[in-house]
């Protein structure tokens, strides 16, 4: 293994600074050009003048955050390639978002998607749904800053506080100053950097091992898996959980999410907006599959000396940064390009959150209680800028607090984010597709859906997933020199005296599954779901032979070794990919039953319904 270097040199810092400066410059440019962000429509909706391509890139960039990029690569390294199947759900769900939800929002032309809920159901439904969105986004944008900064700082040596502050301040600056136009254009720039970071890893891997070598290593390491057709819902990833569960996740993000719909409304007409949503699909799939392949490159490089088992790193999200530092750190600027690409994922996600939260706060919490809106005039833009600035400060505060409050706030925020998406999607679906749905049904259904999804998300104990085998055979070679080299990799390396090679047993040890939480929580949160576990713990003893991270499958066992048949344990063991779907159907079914029991609905404004309205009689409900 090559010597690990943990520097982040002057050239790297210069590249990182240039990326931040470029993002800031875009915000300044749009502040002083065009309409100069003086009108509310220009600030929030870019005057509905945006081309199709920039919006497509922005939609993808908002979906793929930094923790998703790090997490997808780690997912393929640790669990194998089954996760790639989720791309099938993107193909299935895109027409649903395009032709069921988007036309309704375009007819209404509301800045906040939750205005629809007031017109369809009432103010209470709008307020509750909007509050749920605001809570999940406010917590999540802080995590999007903190998690990748923690992973990168541990390996590259860059200051954790400095990276959080610089990225957060720059993002707040250009978002509040340049409005939606600045956010969309910077997203294009940042998307290209994200691709550059991932393809730099792939290129180096192909130069070292070739495509056949990468796939051969993956096959030998049991990483190649695409057709797990198990019907057990406790299986972490199957073609069913990814292909079906991913549909609800995708629709909750691209169909009814404020950040994504607001972007689509920056395009002049529905047809072009639908074209943009279709265009982002291959861009998203390219980044998703290339990041997955980057995970196989990581495995090819570390197949004989796993960095987690050898205690070189303590966080699986550090795998990708570690690889870059070790294999490309000797080339000035490449580490800086990689870090810039990863943090670009944070910038794009946080900027979308700031803009959407400002819109929701103004439209849902301020304007409904203002009797004379015309009196505000141009003050609406000023208020929006202040709100974007305020949420930027909140984002920074949450990011900084996370390192002091420990795993609690991280874990809770990711679970809340995942549990909310399915029930909110169901409320919008109820309103657009079922004319008999009313506010009582929508509210009771939403509450029931949130209770169940929160229960599943926070319920414990969670059984550990079954990890793929890893090896530390190669770690024995040149022990004396190699261990000294490893000490250069940040502060995550254990002291030399913990290594007792003579007394290490050859038995498989059970790896604490909580150590992998940040990667897989980051996947699930971006995909609208969540997994259990605390943030990071220390590694456990090393085996000299091939070891498995866990000997457990999806079943919990009692002290006598018998499988537990407890309903609760089986409920908590459900794959996180089913959570959004479960929340969706509970909310929808309860909502429709309550609506029918309470007299149905008398709001018949056709603008509020999709052209695909479903008569309840088809589903077996009484007329």
C-alpha positions as CSV (number, residue, x, y, z in Angstrom):
1,X,0.0,0.0,0.0
2,X,1.2,3.5,-0.8
3,X,2.2,5.8,1.9
4,X,-0.7,7.9,3.1
5,X,-0.3,11.6,3.1
6,X,-2.6,13.8,5.1
7,X,-1.7,17.2,3.7
8,X,-4.0,19.8,2.2
9,X,-1.4,22.0,0.5
10,X,-1.4,25.6,-0.6
11,X,-2.6,24.8,-4.1
12,X,-5.5,22.8,-2.7
13,X,-6.5,25.7,-0.5
14,X,-6.3,28.1,-3.4
15,X,-8.6,25.9,-5.5
16,X,-11.1,25.5,-2.7
17,X,-11.0,29.3,-2.2
18,X,-11.5,29.9,-5.9
19,X,-14.6,27.7,-5.9
20,X,-16.1,29.6,-3.0
21,X,-15.2,32.9,-4.6
22,X,-16.8,31.9,-7.9
23,X,-20.0,31.0,-6.1
24,X,-20.0,34.3,-4.3
25,X,-19.3,36.2,-7.5
26,X,-22.4,34.6,-9.2
27,X,-24.5,35.9,-6.3
28,X,-23.1,39.4,-6.7
29,X,-23.6,39.3,-10.5
30,X,-27.3,38.5,-10.3
31,X,-27.7,41.1,-7.6
32,X,-26.6,43.9,-9.9
33,X,-27.9,42.7,-13.3
34,X,-31.3,42.1,-14.8
35,X,-34.0,43.2,-12.5
36,X,-31.5,43.4,-9.6
37,X,-33.7,41.1,-7.5
38,X,-36.0,44.0,-6.7
39,X,-39.3,42.1,-7.3
40,X,-40.5,39.2,-5.3
41,X,-41.2,37.2,-8.4
42,X,-37.6,37.6,-9.6
43,X,-36.1,36.8,-6.3
44,X,-38.1,33.7,-5.6
45,X,-39.0,32.4,-9.1
46,X,-36.2,34.0,-11.3
47,X,-39.0,35.9,-13.2
48,X,-39.9,32.4,-14.7
49,X,-37.2,33.0,-17.3
50,X,-34.8,30.1,-16.6
51,X,-33.8,27.7,-19.4
52,X,-34.4,24.0,-19.2
53,X,-30.8,22.8,-18.8
54,X,-29.7,24.9,-15.7
55,X,-32.9,23.9,-13.9
56,X,-32.2,20.2,-14.7
57,X,-28.8,20.4,-13.2
58,X,-30.1,22.2,-10.2
59,X,-32.8,19.6,-9.6
60,X,-30.1,16.9,-9.6
61,X,-27.7,18.9,-7.4
62,X,-30.3,19.5,-4.7
63,X,-31.1,15.7,-4.6
64,X,-27.4,14.6,-4.5
65,X,-25.9,16.2,-1.4
66,X,-22.3,15.8,-0.2
67,X,-23.3,13.1,2.3
68,X,-25.1,11.2,-0.4
69,X,-22.0,11.2,-2.6
70,X,-19.9,10.0,0.3
71,X,-22.6,7.6,1.4
72,X,-23.3,6.0,-2.0
73,X,-19.6,5.2,-2.5
74,X,-19.4,3.7,1.0
75,X,-22.6,1.8,0.4
76,X,-21.1,-0.1,-2.5
77,X,-17.8,-0.7,-0.7
78,X,-19.5,-2.1,2.4
79,X,-22.7,-3.7,1.1
80,X,-22.2,-4.2,-2.6
81,X,-23.9,-2.9,-5.7
82,X,-27.6,-3.8,-4.9
83,X,-28.3,-0.1,-4.2
84,X,-27.8,0.7,-7.9
85,X,-31.2,-0.8,-8.6
86,X,-32.8,2.3,-7.1
87,X,-32.2,4.0,-10.4
88,X,-35.1,1.9,-11.8
89,X,-37.4,3.6,-9.4
90,X,-36.3,7.0,-10.7
91,X,-37.3,6.0,-14.2
92,X,-40.8,4.8,-13.0
93,X,-41.4,7.8,-10.7
94,X,-40.4,10.6,-13.1
95,X,-43.6,10.4,-15.2
96,X,-45.6,10.4,-12.0
97,X,-44.0,13.6,-10.8
98,X,-44.3,15.1,-14.3
99,X,-47.9,14.3,-15.2
100,X,-49.7,14.0,-11.8
101,X,-48.3,16.6,-9.5
102,X,-46.5,19.2,-11.6
103,X,-49.5,20.3,-13.8
104,X,-51.5,21.2,-10.7
105,X,-48.7,23.4,-9.2
106,X,-48.3,25.1,-12.6
107,X,-52.0,25.9,-12.9
108,X,-52.0,27.5,-9.5
109,X,-48.6,29.3,-9.8
110,X,-48.2,29.5,-6.0
111,X,-44.8,30.3,-4.6
112,X,-45.3,27.9,-1.7
113,X,-46.6,24.4,-2.5
114,X,-48.5,24.4,0.8
115,X,-50.8,27.2,-0.5
116,X,-52.4,24.3,-2.5
117,X,-53.2,22.5,0.8
118,X,-55.1,25.5,2.1
119,X,-57.2,25.9,-1.0
120,X,-57.9,22.1,-1.1
121,X,-58.3,21.3,2.6
122,X,-57.9,24.4,4.8
123,X,-55.4,26.6,6.7
124,X,-54.8,24.0,9.4
125,X,-53.6,21.3,6.9
126,X,-51.4,23.9,5.2
127,X,-49.8,25.1,8.5
128,X,-49.1,21.6,9.8
129,X,-47.6,20.3,6.6
130,X,-45.5,23.5,6.2
131,X,-44.2,23.2,9.8
132,X,-43.2,19.6,9.2
133,X,-41.3,20.6,6.1
134,X,-39.6,23.6,7.8
135,X,-38.5,21.4,10.7
136,X,-37.0,18.7,8.6
137,X,-35.2,21.1,6.3
138,X,-33.9,23.4,9.0
139,X,-32.3,20.4,10.8
140,X,-31.1,18.7,7.7
141,X,-29.3,21.6,6.1
142,X,-27.1,21.8,9.2
143,X,-26.3,18.1,9.0
144,X,-25.5,18.5,5.3
145,X,-22.8,21.0,6.3
146,X,-21.5,19.1,9.3
147,X,-21.3,15.5,8.2
148,X,-19.0,15.9,5.1
149,X,-16.9,18.5,6.9
150,X,-16.3,16.0,9.7
151,X,-15.3,13.2,7.2
152,X,-13.1,15.5,5.1
153,X,-11.3,17.2,8.0
154,X,-10.4,13.9,9.7
155,X,-8.5,12.7,6.6
156,X,-7.3,15.9,4.8
157,X,-6.4,17.8,7.9
158,X,-8.4,20.9,7.0
159,X,-10.1,22.6,9.9
160,X,-13.6,21.4,10.7
161,X,-14.8,24.7,12.0
162,X,-13.1,26.6,9.2
163,X,-14.7,24.4,6.5
164,X,-18.2,24.6,8.1
165,X,-18.0,28.4,8.5
166,X,-16.6,29.1,5.0
167,X,-19.1,27.0,3.1
168,X,-22.0,28.1,5.3
169,X,-21.2,31.8,5.0
170,X,-20.6,31.7,1.2
171,X,-23.8,29.7,0.6
172,X,-25.8,32.2,2.7
173,X,-24.2,35.1,1.0
174,X,-25.0,34.2,-2.6
175,X,-28.4,32.7,-1.8
176,X,-29.7,35.8,0.1
177,X,-28.0,38.3,-2.3
178,X,-28.7,36.8,-5.7
179,X,-31.9,35.0,-5.2
180,X,-33.1,32.0,-7.2
181,X,-31.2,32.9,-10.3
182,X,-27.9,32.8,-8.4
183,X,-28.9,29.5,-6.7
184,X,-29.7,27.9,-10.1
185,X,-26.5,29.0,-11.9
186,X,-24.2,28.1,-9.0
187,X,-25.9,24.7,-8.9
188,X,-24.7,24.1,-12.5
189,X,-21.2,25.1,-11.6
190,X,-21.3,23.0,-8.5
191,X,-22.8,20.0,-10.4
192,X,-19.8,20.0,-12.7
193,X,-17.4,20.0,-9.8
194,X,-19.3,17.0,-8.2
195,X,-18.9,15.1,-11.4
196,X,-15.2,16.1,-11.6
197,X,-14.6,14.8,-8.0
198,X,-16.2,11.4,-8.7
199,X,-14.6,10.9,-12.1
200,X,-11.2,11.8,-10.7
201,X,-11.6,8.8,-8.4
202,X,-12.8,6.6,-11.2
203,X,-10.0,7.6,-13.5
204,X,-7.3,6.9,-10.9
205,X,-8.9,3.5,-10.2
206,X,-9.0,2.5,-13.8
207,X,-5.4,3.5,-14.3
208,X,-4.4,1.4,-11.3
209,X,-6.6,-1.6,-11.8
210,X,-8.4,-1.4,-15.1
211,X,-12.1,-2.0,-15.4
212,X,-11.7,-5.8,-15.4
213,X,-9.5,-5.6,-12.2
214,X,-12.1,-3.5,-10.4
215,X,-15.0,-5.9,-11.3
216,X,-12.8,-8.9,-10.5
217,X,-12.1,-7.6,-7.1
218,X,-15.7,-6.8,-6.5
219,X,-16.8,-10.3,-7.6
220,X,-14.2,-12.0,-5.4
221,X,-15.3,-9.8,-2.5
222,X,-19.0,-10.6,-3.0
223,X,-19.8,-7.0,-3.9
224,X,-21.5,-7.7,-7.2
225,X,-25.2,-8.1,-6.5
226,X,-28.1,-6.8,-8.5
227,X,-31.0,-9.3,-8.4
228,X,-31.7,-9.9,-4.7
229,X,-35.4,-10.8,-5.1
230,X,-36.1,-11.7,-1.5
231,X,-39.7,-11.0,-0.4
232,X,-38.6,-10.5,3.3
233,X,-39.3,-6.8,4.0
234,X,-36.5,-6.9,6.6
235,X,-33.9,-7.4,3.9
236,X,-32.1,-4.1,3.8
237,X,-31.9,-3.8,0.0
238,X,-33.8,-5.9,-2.6
239,X,-35.1,-5.2,-6.1
240,X,-38.5,-4.7,-4.4
241,X,-37.5,-2.3,-1.6
242,X,-35.4,-0.2,-4.0
243,X,-37.6,-0.4,-7.0
244,X,-40.9,0.2,-5.2
245,X,-39.9,2.0,-2.1
246,X,-37.7,4.3,-4.1
247,X,-40.8,5.5,-6.1
248,X,-42.3,7.1,-2.9
249,X,-39.0,8.6,-2.0
250,X,-38.5,10.1,-5.4
251,X,-42.1,11.5,-5.7
252,X,-41.9,13.0,-2.2
253,X,-38.8,14.9,-3.3
254,X,-39.5,15.7,-7.0
255,X,-43.3,15.8,-7.0
256,X,-44.3,17.8,-3.9
257,X,-41.1,19.1,-2.2
258,X,-41.0,22.9,-2.0
259,X,-37.4,23.2,-3.0
260,X,-37.8,21.1,-6.2
261,X,-41.2,22.5,-7.3
262,X,-40.0,26.0,-6.7
263,X,-37.2,25.3,-9.1
264,X,-39.5,24.0,-11.8
265,X,-41.7,27.0,-11.5
266,X,-38.8,29.2,-12.6
267,X,-39.5,27.9,-16.1
268,X,-42.0,29.7,-18.2
269,X,-44.4,26.9,-19.2
270,X,-45.4,23.4,-18.1
271,X,-44.1,21.6,-21.2
272,X,-40.5,23.0,-20.6
273,X,-40.7,22.3,-16.9
274,X,-41.6,18.7,-17.6
275,X,-38.7,18.5,-20.1
276,X,-36.4,19.8,-17.4
277,X,-37.5,17.1,-15.0
278,X,-37.0,14.4,-17.7
279,X,-33.6,15.8,-18.5
280,X,-32.4,15.7,-14.9
281,X,-33.1,12.0,-14.9
282,X,-30.1,10.8,-17.0
283,X,-27.9,13.4,-15.2
284,X,-29.0,12.0,-11.8
285,X,-28.5,8.4,-12.9
286,X,-25.1,9.1,-14.3
287,X,-23.9,10.6,-11.0
288,X,-25.6,7.9,-9.0
289,X,-24.0,5.0,-11.0
290,X,-20.6,6.6,-11.3
291,X,-20.5,7.2,-7.6
292,X,-21.5,3.6,-7.1
293,X,-18.6,2.5,-9.4
294,X,-16.3,4.7,-7.3
295,X,-17.2,2.6,-4.3
296,X,-16.0,-0.5,-6.2
297,X,-12.8,1.3,-7.0
298,X,-12.4,1.9,-3.2
299,X,-12.9,-1.8,-2.6
300,X,-10.3,-2.8,-5.3
301,X,-7.8,-0.6,-3.6
302,X,-8.5,-1.7,0.0
303,X,-9.6,-5.3,-0.6
304,X,-6.6,-6.6,1.4
305,X,-6.4,-4.0,4.1
306,X,-9.7,-2.5,5.1
307,X,-9.2,1.0,6.7
308,X,-12.0,0.5,9.2
309,X,-10.8,-2.8,10.5
310,X,-7.3,-1.6,10.6
311,X,-8.4,1.5,12.5
312,X,-7.0,3.9,10.0
313,X,-10.3,5.7,10.0
314,X,-13.2,5.6,12.4
315,X,-16.0,6.8,10.0
316,X,-16.9,5.0,6.8
317,X,-17.6,8.4,5.2
318,X,-13.8,8.9,5.3
319,X,-13.2,6.1,2.9
320,X,-13.5,8.2,-0.3
321,X,-11.4,11.1,1.1
322,X,-8.8,8.7,2.4
323,X,-8.5,7.1,-1.1
324,X,-8.1,10.5,-2.7
325,X,-5.4,11.6,-0.2
326,X,-3.5,8.4,-0.6
327,X,-3.6,8.0,-4.3
328,X,-3.8,11.6,-5.6
329,X,-2.5,13.7,-2.7
330,X,1.0,13.8,-4.3
331,X,-0.5,15.8,-7.2
332,X,-1.0,19.5,-6.1
333,X,-4.5,20.6,-6.5
334,X,-6.3,17.3,-6.9
335,X,-7.2,17.0,-3.2
336,X,-8.5,20.6,-3.4
337,X,-10.6,19.7,-6.5
338,X,-12.0,16.7,-4.7
339,X,-12.9,18.6,-1.6
340,X,-14.4,21.4,-3.7
341,X,-16.5,18.8,-5.5
342,X,-17.8,17.3,-2.3
343,X,-18.6,20.6,-0.6
344,X,-20.3,21.6,-3.8
345,X,-22.9,19.0,-2.9
346,X,-23.3,20.8,0.4
347,X,-23.6,24.2,-1.2
348,X,-26.2,23.2,-3.7
349,X,-28.4,21.4,-1.1
350,X,-28.1,24.2,1.5
351,X,-28.8,27.0,-1.0
352,X,-32.0,25.2,-2.1
353,X,-33.0,24.8,1.5
354,X,-32.4,28.5,2.3
355,X,-34.4,29.7,-0.6
356,X,-37.3,27.3,-0.1
357,X,-37.5,27.9,3.6
358,X,-37.6,31.7,3.1
359,X,-40.4,31.2,0.6
360,X,-42.4,28.9,2.9
361,X,-41.9,31.1,5.9
362,X,-43.1,34.3,4.2
363,X,-46.0,32.6,2.3
364,X,-47.2,30.3,5.1
365,X,-46.4,32.1,8.4
366,X,-46.4,35.8,7.5
367,X,-48.7,36.7,4.6
368,X,-51.7,34.7,5.8
369,X,-51.9,37.0,8.8
370,X,-51.3,40.3,6.9
371,X,-54.6,42.0,6.0
372,X,-53.3,44.4,3.4
373,X,-50.6,42.6,1.4
374,X,-50.4,45.3,-1.3
375,X,-49.0,47.6,1.4
376,X,-45.9,45.5,1.6
377,X,-45.0,46.0,-2.1
378,X,-41.2,45.8,-2.6
379,X,-40.7,45.0,1.1
380,X,-41.6,41.4,0.3
381,X,-38.2,41.0,-1.4
382,X,-36.4,42.6,1.5
383,X,-38.2,40.3,3.9
384,X,-37.3,37.3,1.8
385,X,-33.6,38.2,1.8
386,X,-33.7,38.7,5.6
387,X,-35.3,35.3,6.0
388,X,-32.7,33.6,3.8
389,X,-30.0,35.2,5.8
390,X,-31.7,34.2,9.1
391,X,-32.0,30.5,7.9
392,X,-28.3,30.6,6.9
393,X,-27.4,31.6,10.4
394,X,-29.6,28.8,11.8
395,X,-27.9,26.3,9.4
396,X,-24.5,27.3,10.7
397,X,-25.7,27.2,14.3
398,X,-27.0,23.6,13.9
399,X,-23.8,22.5,12.1
400,X,-21.6,23.9,14.9
401,X,-23.9,22.5,17.7
402,X,-23.9,19.0,16.2
403,X,-20.2,18.5,17.1
404,X,-20.9,19.4,20.7
405,X,-24.3,17.7,21.2
406,X,-23.0,14.5,19.8
407,X,-25.0,11.8,17.9
408,X,-28.5,12.8,19.2
409,X,-29.2,15.8,17.0
410,X,-27.7,14.1,13.9
411,X,-29.6,10.9,14.4
412,X,-32.9,12.6,15.2
413,X,-32.7,15.0,12.3
414,X,-32.0,12.3,9.8
415,X,-34.9,10.1,11.1
416,X,-37.3,13.0,11.1
417,X,-36.3,13.9,7.5
418,X,-37.0,10.3,6.4
419,X,-40.3,9.9,8.3
420,X,-42.0,13.0,7.0
421,X,-41.7,12.5,3.3
422,X,-44.2,9.6,2.8
423,X,-47.1,11.1,4.8
424,X,-46.7,14.5,3.2
425,X,-46.8,12.9,-0.3
426,X,-50.0,11.1,0.7
427,X,-51.7,14.4,1.7
428,X,-50.9,16.0,-1.7
429,X,-51.9,12.8,-3.5
430,X,-55.2,12.7,-1.5
431,X,-56.0,16.2,-2.5
432,X,-55.1,15.9,-6.2
433,X,-56.5,12.4,-7.0
434,X,-59.4,11.9,-4.7
435,X,-62.2,14.4,-4.8
436,X,-64.0,13.1,-1.7
437,X,-61.0,13.7,0.6
438,X,-61.6,16.5,3.1
439,X,-59.6,18.3,5.8
440,X,-60.6,16.0,8.7
441,X,-59.4,13.0,6.7
442,X,-56.2,14.7,5.6
443,X,-55.3,15.8,9.1
444,X,-56.1,12.6,10.9
445,X,-54.3,10.6,8.1
446,X,-51.3,12.8,8.3
447,X,-51.1,12.5,12.1
448,X,-51.5,8.7,12.0
449,X,-48.9,8.4,9.2
450,X,-46.3,10.5,11.1
451,X,-46.8,8.6,14.3
452,X,-46.3,5.2,12.6
453,X,-43.2,6.4,10.6
454,X,-41.7,8.1,13.6
455,X,-42.3,4.9,15.7
456,X,-40.6,2.7,13.1
457,X,-37.7,5.2,12.7
458,X,-37.0,5.8,16.4
459,X,-38.0,2.3,17.7
460,X,-35.2,0.1,19.1
461,X,-33.5,-2.2,19.1
462,X,-32.5,-2.2,15.5
463,X,-30.9,-5.5,14.3
464,X,-27.6,-4.9,12.5
465,X,-27.5,-5.5,8.8
466,X,-25.4,-8.2,7.2
467,X,-22.1,-6.6,6.0
468,X,-19.9,-8.0,3.2
469,X,-16.6,-9.6,4.1
470,X,-13.5,-7.5,4.4
471,X,-9.8,-8.5,4.8
472,X,-6.8,-7.2,6.7
473,X,-4.4,-9.8,5.3
474,X,-2.4,-7.1,3.5
475,X,-2.0,-5.1,6.7
476,X,0.5,-7.5,8.1
477,X,3.1,-6.8,5.4
478,X,5.9,-4.5,6.4
479,X,4.3,-4.0,9.8
480,X,6.9,-1.8,11.3
481,X,7.1,0.7,8.5
482,X,3.5,0.6,7.5
483,X,2.2,1.3,11.0
484,X,4.4,4.4,11.2
485,X,3.1,5.5,7.8
486,X,-0.5,5.1,9.0
487,X,0.2,7.5,11.9
488,X,0.3,10.3,9.4
489,X,-3.4,10.0,8.5
490,X,-5.0,12.7,10.8
491,X,-5.9,11.9,14.3
492,X,-8.1,8.9,13.6
493,X,-5.3,6.3,13.8
494,X,-4.9,4.2,16.9
495,X,-1.6,4.2,18.8
496,X,0.9,1.5,17.7
497,X,0.7,-0.3,21.0
498,X,-2.9,-1.4,20.4
499,X,-1.7,-3.7,17.7
500,X,-1.0,-7.1,19.1
501,X,-0.4,-9.3,16.1
502,X,0.8,-12.3,18.0
503,X,-2.4,-12.6,20.1
504,X,-5.1,-11.8,17.4
505,X,-7.5,-14.6,17.0
506,X,-8.7,-16.1,13.7
507,X,-12.3,-16.0,14.7
508,X,-14.7,-13.7,13.0
509,X,-15.7,-10.8,15.2
510,X,-18.9,-8.9,15.1
511,X,-18.6,-5.3,13.9
512,X,-20.6,-2.6,15.7
513,X,-23.1,-1.6,13.0
514,X,-23.6,1.8,14.5
515,X,-20.2,2.7,13.1
516,X,-21.7,2.9,9.7
517,X,-24.7,5.0,10.5
518,X,-23.6,8.3,8.9
519,X,-23.1,6.8,5.5
520,X,-26.4,4.9,5.4
521,X,-28.3,7.6,7.2
522,X,-27.1,10.0,4.6
523,X,-28.3,7.7,1.9
524,X,-31.7,7.3,3.5
525,X,-32.2,10.9,4.4
526,X,-31.5,12.0,0.8
527,X,-33.7,9.3,-0.4
528,X,-36.4,10.3,2.1
529,X,-35.8,7.6,4.7
530,X,-33.7,6.9,7.7
531,X,-31.8,4.2,9.4
532,X,-31.0,3.7,13.1
533,X,-27.8,4.2,15.0
534,X,-25.6,6.7,16.6
535,X,-23.0,8.8,14.7
536,X,-19.6,7.3,15.1
537,X,-17.9,4.9,17.5
538,X,-14.4,3.5,17.6
539,X,-13.4,0.4,15.7
540,X,-13.1,-3.1,17.2
541,X,-10.3,-5.6,17.2
542,X,-8.8,-6.6,13.9
543,X,-8.6,-10.1,12.4
544,X,-5.7,-11.3,10.4
545,X,-8.0,-13.3,8.1
546,X,-11.1,-12.3,6.2
547,X,-13.6,-10.8,8.6
548,X,-17.2,-9.9,8.3
549,X,-18.6,-6.6,9.8
550,X,-21.5,-8.6,11.1
551,X,-22.5,-12.2,11.4
552,X,-26.1,-11.1,11.9
553,X,-28.8,-10.9,9.2
554,X,-32.0,-9.0,9.5
555,X,-33.3,-11.1,12.4
556,X,-32.9,-10.3,16.0
557,X,-31.9,-13.2,18.3
558,X,-32.5,-13.7,22.0
559,X,-29.8,-14.8,24.5
560,X,-30.7,-18.4,23.8
561,X,-29.9,-18.1,20.2
562,X,-33.5,-18.4,19.0
563,X,-35.0,-16.0,16.6
564,X,-37.3,-13.5,18.2
565,X,-40.8,-13.5,16.8
566,X,-41.8,-10.3,18.5
567,X,-43.9,-8.1,16.4
568,X,-42.0,-5.0,17.6
569,X,-38.6,-6.4,16.7
570,X,-39.9,-7.4,13.2
571,X,-41.4,-3.9,12.8
572,X,-38.1,-2.2,13.8
573,X,-36.2,-4.6,11.5
574,X,-38.1,-3.4,8.4
575,X,-35.8,-2.0,5.7
576,X,-35.6,1.8,5.8
577,X,-36.6,1.8,2.1
578,X,-40.1,0.8,3.0
579,X,-40.7,3.7,5.5
580,X,-41.8,6.3,3.0
581,X,-44.2,3.8,1.4
582,X,-45.7,2.7,4.7
583,X,-46.2,6.3,5.8
584,X,-47.8,7.0,2.4
585,X,-50.4,4.2,2.5
586,X,-51.3,4.6,6.2
587,X,-51.9,8.4,5.6
588,X,-53.8,7.8,2.4
589,X,-56.1,4.9,3.6
590,X,-56.9,6.5,7.0
591,X,-57.5,9.9,5.3
592,X,-59.9,8.5,2.8
593,X,-61.8,6.4,5.4
594,X,-62.2,9.4,7.7
595,X,-63.2,11.6,4.8
596,X,-66.0,9.2,3.8
597,X,-67.1,8.9,7.4
598,X,-67.3,12.6,7.8
599,X,-69.3,13.5,4.8
600,X,-66.8,13.8,2.0
601,X,-65.8,17.0,0.3
602,X,-67.7,19.9,-1.4
603,X,-64.7,21.7,-2.9
604,X,-65.0,21.1,-6.6
605,X,-62.5,23.7,-8.1
606,X,-61.1,21.7,-11.1
607,X,-57.8,23.6,-10.8
608,X,-57.1,21.7,-7.6
609,X,-57.3,18.2,-9.1
610,X,-55.0,16.2,-11.4
611,X,-56.4,15.0,-14.7
612,X,-55.8,11.5,-13.3
613,X,-58.5,11.7,-10.6
614,X,-59.4,8.3,-9.2
615,X,-63.0,7.5,-8.3
616,X,-63.1,5.8,-4.9
617,X,-65.5,3.2,-6.2
618,X,-62.7,1.7,-8.2
619,X,-60.8,1.0,-5.0
620,X,-63.8,-0.7,-3.4
621,X,-64.9,2.2,-1.2
622,X,-68.7,2.9,-1.1
623,X,-70.2,5.8,-3.1
